[in-house]
Every structure is written in structure tokens, then in C-alpha cells.
Amino acid sequence: MASLTDLVNLDLSDCTDKIIAEYIWIGGSGIDIRSKARTVKGPITDPSQLPKWNYDGSSTGQAPGEDSEVILYPQAIFKDPFRRGDNILVMCDCYTPQGEPIPTNKRYNAAKVFSHPDVAAEVPWYGIEQEYTLLQKDVSWPLGWPVGGYPGPQARKFLLKIITMINQPFPVSTYKKKTSYGPYYCSAGADKAFGRDVVDAHYKACLYAGINISGINGEVMPGQWEFQVGPSVGISAGDEIWIARYILERITEMAGIVLSLDPKPIKGDWNGAGAHTNFSTKSMREAGGYEVIKKAIEKLGKRHAEHIAAYGEGNERRLTGRHETADINTFKWGVANRGASIRVGRDTEKEGKGYFEDRRPASNMDPYVVTGMIAETTILWKGN
């Protein structure tokens, strides 16, 4: 007798040419992910082969009840790590029946930016570091934390006693200096790393799906993790982050764990969660690129308030000037400075070309908004 698991894992490829396409879109809050499945003839190799579809927008906060139909336009496809075979995940954006993008369709404007000839010529690369927190389902408290209590602090003090490391002396001023360190960041151990099975499952599922996921790590706050997507070109960065978030939502659903993208899930002396966005253009990656980077950062500084307003809800709770952030009202950049708005790497400074990191976006930012805005400001805006 077949079990439920056997039926869920049925391989349909030997009995039908039909496949399951999971249409995925962004809901009315701008951060919630919705999806529904339909049967289509496969295999599908391009989103243009898929039909448009519709859904009840009055149930997602995206249309009134008396005119509730919203149309889904397939935009990008990925292999489905849950159903596998030729089944696919489909990233869609949303339109009225008249063909106008609805207000929560942020992909539409981003695609216009990336299709601009000046932007396309610069081949904009993005690497997005998505931080997130895993919560215990029934208490909305971080995974691994005692319910209603706290684990050991994320930073401790110790006396630096080693003067040399790999035959390179530390400055004398560092000898016996009190220094902070954290036991949870990139840690291993049952008392420090919580949720690794979920994280590894997500990592492999993203690779299976065809997402350009480039790594994972445990974060400074226990129960908090990060995955990185990129380098991805243009609009694909937003598509890949949204699909990676969807996959993570599904995996945490299976595990009975809640995914939080809140930028400051725990008050007090705990790190928040961001979505640091690394960026470069063709001109930045070539000889003399460091000067291009500095001019781009100058433009970003002039539009700081505009970017902050679009970089995620609740970001003011995270950008306090503490916990590896710059104050939300202050724009500053620096080399290797994780307390800056924009960080430039040592290698970029040394080589005179490369990329920079915008550290301002919150974990719940819309990647279409952030990537499109960075390209528009640094490439198209004249800086007046």
C-alpha cells in the first residue's frame, strides 16, 4: 500500500507529459509570498511558453472585491526542488486586466531601469546577502533560545594575549587590550548553531532550482542566518532572491519553524537583520574603476533619504549606529568599515577596481526596488 510520502514523491514522467507549474507572486504587504499551481504541458524552457493566469486580488489586499481579478505574467522559471522532475517554479509579476502594473508590482519599474541602454551596457552585477531569523513556531522567539529568556550574549570581552600571528606582529597598542568577540557567528555546536538542517536544506534546494546562491553562514545573533545570491545581472538578482525566499518559506513550513525577515526581531543588544547589497558595473570592474566607484557613492550620498525610505520597513530600529550599522540619518562610506553606509573592500582599494557594498537595506527590503534604485542613481541620475 502506498504511503502519503510515496504519493507526494510520485515520479510522473513515465506516465504523462504534463508538469506542475507553481506560479509565485508578491502579495499586498509587499513582503508576503503567494503561490498556486496549475498543470501545463511540459517541458517548459522559457516563461514565454507559459500562459498568463489570474487570482483573487481581494484576498491578498491587491484589488477590491467588486473588481478582484489580478493577472499573473510569468517572468522567470526555476526547477522545482519539492516536486522535482520537469516541474517548475514560476516567478510572476502582477497586472490589472487592462495590462497596467498594480502598485505592488515593483518588478515592472526595475525591469524598465535594467532595459535602459545605458544600464544594459554597464552589465550591473549584484550580490545580495539575505539575513533572516528562525523562530519557534508557537512563541515567536528565536530558535535555540530558552522560551521567554535569553542565551549567552552575542559579544564577550577577552584579553588579547597573542602578539604575533602567522609571523606578523600586531601593533603594540593591541597587547592585553579588551576586545569583543562573538561565540555564534559562523559557529558550530549544539549550544551555538540552531537550525543548520533547515539552512543546509535551503542551500541545496536553491542550487537544485538554478538559483545562483553563492554561500551561507551563521550570523552574530543566535538563531540568525544568512545566504548570499550572486553575482547576478540586472533583474535576475530580484527574481532569484524572491524565489530563494519562497523556497525558504516552504522549507521552514515543512520543519514547523517560522521565518522572520524583521530587521530587528529582538530589542536590545542584539544584531538586526539586513540585506547588504554588493554592486558593480562594467566600468567599476575595469582599470580606473575605483574613481567610478567613488563618484557612484557620492551620488548615493546625495539621495540618501530617498534610498532609506525605500530600503525596508522598520529599518530605523536596525540602523542605530550600533551593531555594525551606520545611523539611519547619517551617510558615510569607508574602506573595510562595517559601521558605514557604504563599505568598500580592501581588495577594491588595492586593485583600483571592483565593487562596493550598500549596507543600508533591511532584511525585508524588496530586491526589485533596491537593485533598480541603485542602478538608476549610480548610472542614470546626473547628480544635480
N, C-alpha and C positions, 0 to 999 in steps of 0.2 A: 504494500500500500504506500502511495506517495505521501510524503510529509509536506507541511507547508513550505519548509525550506526547499524541498525538491521542486515544488511548483514555482516558487519565486525564482529559482535558478534555472528554470527550463531553457534549453537552447532551442530556439525556434527556427534556426537557419536551415535545418534539413527538412522542414515541412511547409514553409511559406516564404514568399519573397517580401512579405510585409514586415515593417520595422516599427518601433515606437519612437516617436519624436517628442521629447519633453520641452514644451515651449515655456521659456522663463522670461519674466519681466519684473520691473521695479514697481512696487506698489505706491499708494498715495502718500505715505510718510516720507518717501524719497530714500528710505533705507531698508524697508521690508522687501523681501523677495517672494514673488508668487510664481506658481507654475501649474501647468496642466498638460496632460499627454494626449496625443492623437496617433492613430495608425495611418501610415503612409507607405507607399511602395518604395522599396529600397533597392540598392543602396543609394544614399544621398551623399554627394560630394561637394555641394555648394549650396548656400542658403537660397539662391535664386530658384532652386528646384522645388522649394517648399511653398505651399500655399499660405497666403495670409489667413489669419484666424481672428476671432473676436472673443471678448469676455465681458462679464457684467461689471462695468466700472463703478456702479453704485455700491458694490460690495467691497471695493478696495479704496474708496474715498477719491475716485478719479472721474466720476460722472454723476449727474443727477438721476434719480430713479425714473423720471419720465423720459429720459433720453440716455440710457445707460450703456449703450454699445460702444466699446473701445476696440480698435483694430490693432492686431499684433503684426508687425512686419519682421520677418526673420532676417537677422543681420549677420550672425556668426554661428558656426556649428562646431561641436566638440564631441568626442567619443563619450559614451555614457558608461562610467565606471560601475554603476549599480546594476544596470540590465545587461551591459556588455554586448558582445556580438556587433552587429551593424547598427544597433540602437544609438541615438544621438541626443545630446543636449543642445538646445537652440536658444541663443541669446536674441531677444527681440526688443524693439522699442515700440512706442505706443502712439496711435494717431486717432483723430476723430474719423467718422465715416466719410467726411469730406476731404480727408487727406492732410489735415493740419496736425502738427505735433501737439500733444496735450502738454500742459505746464510741467508735469513731472518728467517729461521726455528730455533729459539733459544730453542724451547721446546725439540728438539732431544737430544742436549748435556746435558741439565738439567736432562732429564729422565735417561740418562746414569749415571750421578752422583748419582741420588737417587736410582738407582737399584744396585749400588755397595754394596756388602755385609756389608762392614764396616759402610757405611752411613745408610743402612736399619736397621742395628742393633741398631743404636742410635736414631731411630724414631724422626727425626728432626721436630720440631714444628715451625710454623711461624705465626706471627700476623702482618699484613701489614696495615698501616694507610695511606689510599689514600686521599691526599688533592687535591682539584680541585677548579676552579673558574668558576662561571656562568657569561656569558657575554650577554649584549644586542645584539640582532642579527645583526642589521644593522650598528652599530657603533663600535663593538668590544671593548666595555667599560663595566666594571663590573656592574652587576645587582644592581639596587638601587642607583648607583652613578649618580649625575647630568651629563648630556652629556657634555663632554669637561671640566668638573670640578671635584671637589673632595669633599667627605664627611668630617665630622669631623675627626681629626687624630685618629689613632688606639691606641695611647698611650697618656695618660694625666698624669699630676702631681697632687698630693694632699698631704696634711699634715696628717700624721698618728697620730691621737689623742688618739686612744684607747690603753691603756697599757695592758689590760687583755682581754682574750677571752676564754670562757669555763674554767674559773678559772686557766688558765695557763698564767703566765706573759711573756710578750715579754722582750727581753733584753733591758736594759735602753737605749742603743745606738739607738734603733729604735724610741724612743719617738720624735715626731714632725719632723721625717725625711721625706724628699721629696721622694715619691715613685711613680713609674709608674704603671698605670693600664689601661686596655683597655675596652671600652664600648661594643665591638662587640663580643668578644669571648664567646661562649655558651650563647648568649643573647636572649632576646625576645623583640618584639616590632616592629611596622611598620617602625620606623626610625633606626633600628639596625640590624634586621634579614631579609635578602632578599632572596627569593626563597625557603622558607620552604615547600611549596606544592610539588615542584619538589623533594626535598630531602626526604620527607616522602613517596612519591610515589615510589621512588627508593628503599628505605629501605624495604617496604612491598613487592615490586616486587622481590627483592633479596631473601627474606625469602621464598616467594612462589616458586622461582626457585630451592631452595635447597642449595643456597649459604650459607656458614657459616659466614654470616655477624653478627658482634657482637656489633655494635653500630654506632652512628652518632653524630656529633656535629658541631656547627658553629665555624669558625676559627677566628683568630685575625684580618685579613683583611676583611672588609665587602664585601659580595658577594662571600666569600670563605667558603667552607665546607669540611668536612672530613667524610669518612666512614671507618670502620675497618673490615677486614676479618681475621678470625682465632679464636682459633688456628686451623691451617690446616697442615696436614702432607705432607711433600715432594712436589711432583709435583702438588698436588691438590691446593696448595696455588697459583701457577701461573695460573692454569685453572680458579679458582674462581675469581681472580682479573680481568682477561681478560673478563670473562662473565659479571661481575659486571660493568665493563667499558662499555661493549656493551649495557647493559640494560640502563645505564645512558645516553648513546648517543641517544638511542631510545626515552627515556622519554623527554630529552631536545628538541629533534626533534619535538615531539608532542606539547611541550609547546612554541615553537618558540624562544628558548633560545640556545645559543651556549655554549658548554662545552669546557673549556680550561684546558689542563694539562701542560701548560707552567710553568716552575719552578720559574719564576719571571715575572708575567704578567704585573705588574706596577712598573716602575722605582721609585727610591727614598725610602723614609722612610716607606715602606710597607713590610709586611712579604711576603716571597716567598712561594712556594708550594712544599712540599716534599712527600715522601712515606716511612716514618720511618718503618724499618723492625725489628720486635722483633723476637728473635731466642733463641731456647734452644734445647738441646739434652737430651737423657735419663740420661747420666752421669751428666749433669748440674742440672737436676731436682732432683737428689738423694743426699743423705748425702755426704758432701765434694765437692759438685758441684761448689762452689764459686771458688775453686782453678782451676777447669777445665775451668770455665768462664774466669779467668784471663789469662790462657795460650792461650785460643782461641783469646782473644783480642790482646795479644802480636803478634800472627800470623797475625791478620788483620792489625796491625800497620806496619808490615814488607812488606805487599803487598798493602799499602795504595794507591799508584799511580795507580796500576793496577785496583783496585776496582773503584777508582774515574773515570777512563777512561771508565768504563762500566756502570756507575750509572746514565746515562741520559744525554740528550743533553741540553746545556745551563746552566748546573749546576753551572758553575763558576759565573753566575750572582746572584745566590742564596747563595752559600757558601762563604760569605764575612767576617764571624766572627761577624756579627751583626744579629739581628732579630732571635735569638735562633738558631744560627748555629756556627760551627767552621769554620775557614778559610780553603779553599779548599786545601791549601798546607801544612796544619798542621794536624797531627794526635794526638789526645789526648782523654783520657777517664776519666770519673769521676762518682761518685755516685750522683744521682739526679741532674746532671749538664746538662741542656738543651743547653748549649753552647759548648758541647763536641761532638766529632765524634761518640763516643760510650757512651751511658748512661746506668748505672747500677742502678736499683731501690733500694730504701731504704729497702724494704722488702727482696730483694735478699741478700743484705749485712747482714741484721739482721739474716735471717734464714740460711745463709751459702749455699744457693742453689737457683736455679730459672732460670732467663733468662737475656739477655741484649738487648738493642735497638741500632741498627745501624741507626744513624740519617742522614747519608750522601746521600742515594738515592734520586734522584729528583722525582717529581710527574709523569714525563713522562718515568720513567725507565721501562725496560722490566722485569716483575716479574720472568720470567723463568731465565733470566741472573742473577739477584740479588740473588734469593734463591739458585740457583745452585752454584754460586760462593762462597757464604757464607759457604755452606756445604763443598765444595771442599777445601777451605782454612782452615777451622777450624777442619775438620775431616780427610781429606785425605792427605793434604800437610804436609810434615815433618818439614817445617820451617827452611830449610837450607839457 
